[in-house]
Amino acid sequence: MTPTAPHQLITRAYDTAGARAIQDELFALYAEIYADHLSDPFYSVERFADRFAGHSNRSGFRLVTGSIGGALVGYAYGGPLGRTTRWWDGLRDDVPADALVEDGTRTFALNEIMVQESWRRRGIARSLHDTLLGGRPELRATLLVDPDNDPARNAYLSWGWRTLGHLQPFPDAPVYEALVIDLPLPEAAAS
Ligand SMILES: CC(C)(COP(=O)(O)OP(=O)(O)OC[C@H]1O[C@@H](n2cnc3c(N)ncnc32)[C@H](O)[C@@H]1OP(=O)(O)O)[C@@H](O)C(=O)NCCC(=O)NCCS
């Protein structure tokens, strides 16, 4: 396949209402990308839809989609952690207590980022990531990545994310690595 010229990718940002208006498209792309995992209840489309409903309910939620030729090829979304968030509850490592303090404005949680398989390794995830995090008012961002997910983990580490510890968000969820990055993104990452 011919490599994508960056200008072919159209990114677009949505708030909660806008994201929910296109949620069927989002779920369809999720089902395609996670097709090999859908039999695991945690990865089912129903559970994904439940998580999306919760994530998109947060004040400050943002979705960024990437489209090529009018077709959705990827998206990323997240929102700020609230003062009483349970995000850090499943952390298994000792970290300085002040690393886990949330006041509702400190940390943006990147909940999902995905790109259709046939469009990978063209910098699309990077564009979605930079567009979503660019201009955020929070001081830092966090995300959870499966330590065996080499493509995603390599991407995040190369973009400047660092490991805070290991975290299991729900009893039937995998044990993830919790990563953080300071905001605003460094100039090189934000370009
Ligand atoms: C992770 C994912 C979003 C990356 O999307 P992408 O558009 O291919 O990413 P980019 O083209 O922006 O790649 C950025 C960097 O990621 C790393 N990377 C991406 N795919 C990789 C692979 N298969 N193996 C190793 N490193 C990889 C590289 O460092 C790459 O930079 P490079 O191409 O200059 O070497 C995509 O693989 C995906 O959708 N995976 C399934 C969903 C998923 O796992 N999401 C993350 C959940 S935490």
The ligand as a MOL file (V3000), in Angstrom:
LIG
                    3D

  0  0  0     0  0            999 V3000
M  V30 BEGIN CTAB
M  V30 COUNTS 48 50 0 0 0
M  V30 BEGIN ATOM
M  V30 1 C -0.7750 1.2690 19.0990 0
M  V30 2 C -1.3520 1.8450 17.7960 0
M  V30 3 C -2.4640 2.8220 18.1730 0
M  V30 4 C -0.2500 2.5690 17.0300 0
M  V30 5 O -0.8340 3.1680 15.8780 0
M  V30 6 P 0.0540 3.6510 14.6220 0
M  V30 7 O -0.7530 4.6320 13.8510 0
M  V30 8 O 0.5890 2.4850 13.9320 0
M  V30 9 O 1.2380 4.4140 15.3730 0
M  V30 10 P 2.3080 5.3770 14.6880 0
M  V30 11 O 2.3970 5.1300 13.2180 0
M  V30 12 O 2.0040 6.7620 15.1490 0
M  V30 13 O 3.6050 4.7740 15.3430 0
M  V30 14 C 4.2980 5.4340 16.3120 0
M  V30 15 C 5.3620 4.5240 16.8810 0
M  V30 16 O 4.7890 3.4170 17.5350 0
M  V30 17 C 5.7360 2.3420 17.5610 0
M  V30 18 N 5.1210 1.2170 16.8850 0
M  V30 19 C 3.9580 1.2190 16.2110 0
M  V30 20 N 3.6910 -0.0280 15.7640 0
M  V30 21 C 4.7130 -0.8190 16.1560 0
M  V30 22 C 5.0090 -2.1930 16.0060 0
M  V30 23 N 4.1660 -3.0220 15.3360 0
M  V30 24 N 6.1240 -2.6900 16.5620 0
M  V30 25 C 6.9530 -1.8720 17.2520 0
M  V30 26 N 6.7380 -0.5390 17.4180 0
M  V30 27 C 5.6260 -0.0210 16.8710 0
M  V30 28 C 6.9400 2.8470 16.8030 0
M  V30 29 O 7.8030 3.4470 17.7510 0
M  V30 30 C 6.2940 3.8800 15.9000 0
M  V30 31 O 7.1980 4.8050 15.3870 0
M  V30 32 P 7.9340 4.4840 13.9830 0
M  V30 33 O 6.9100 4.0310 13.0060 0
M  V30 34 O 8.5460 5.8210 13.6440 0
M  V30 35 O 8.9500 3.4310 14.3000 0
M  V30 36 C -1.9130 0.7280 16.8810 0
M  V30 37 O -0.9270 -0.3000 16.7700 0
M  V30 38 C -3.2170 0.1060 17.3720 0
M  V30 39 O -4.3020 0.6170 17.0880 0
M  V30 40 N -3.1440 -1.0160 18.0950 0
M  V30 41 C -4.3720 -1.6770 18.5920 0
M  V30 42 C -5.0520 -0.8760 19.6820 0
M  V30 43 C -4.1080 -0.6020 20.8310 0
M  V30 44 O -3.3600 -1.4690 21.2590 0
M  V30 45 N -4.1980 0.6270 21.3720 0
M  V30 46 C -3.3760 1.0540 22.4910 0
M  V30 47 C -3.9950 0.6440 23.7660 0
M  V30 48 S -2.9900 1.1720 25.1490 0
M  V30 END ATOM
M  V30 BEGIN BOND
M  V30 1 1 1 2
M  V30 2 1 2 3
M  V30 3 1 2 4
M  V30 4 1 2 36
M  V30 5 1 4 5
M  V30 6 1 5 6
M  V30 7 2 6 7
M  V30 8 1 6 8
M  V30 9 1 6 9
M  V30 10 1 9 10
M  V30 11 2 10 11
M  V30 12 1 10 12
M  V30 13 1 10 13
M  V30 14 1 13 14
M  V30 15 1 14 15
M  V30 16 1 15 16
M  V30 17 1 15 30
M  V30 18 1 16 17
M  V30 19 1 17 18
M  V30 20 1 17 28
M  V30 21 1 18 19
M  V30 22 1 18 27
M  V30 23 2 19 20
M  V30 24 1 20 21
M  V30 25 1 21 22
M  V30 26 2 21 27
M  V30 27 1 22 23
M  V30 28 2 22 24
M  V30 29 1 24 25
M  V30 30 2 25 26
M  V30 31 1 26 27
M  V30 32 1 28 29
M  V30 33 1 28 30
M  V30 34 1 30 31
M  V30 35 1 31 32
M  V30 36 2 32 33
M  V30 37 1 32 34
M  V30 38 1 32 35
M  V30 39 1 36 37
M  V30 40 1 36 38
M  V30 41 2 38 39
M  V30 42 1 38 40
M  V30 43 1 40 41
M  V30 44 1 41 42
M  V30 45 1 42 43
M  V30 46 2 43 44
M  V30 47 1 43 45
M  V30 48 1 45 46
M  V30 49 1 46 47
M  V30 50 1 47 48
M  V30 END BOND
M  V30 END CTAB
M  END
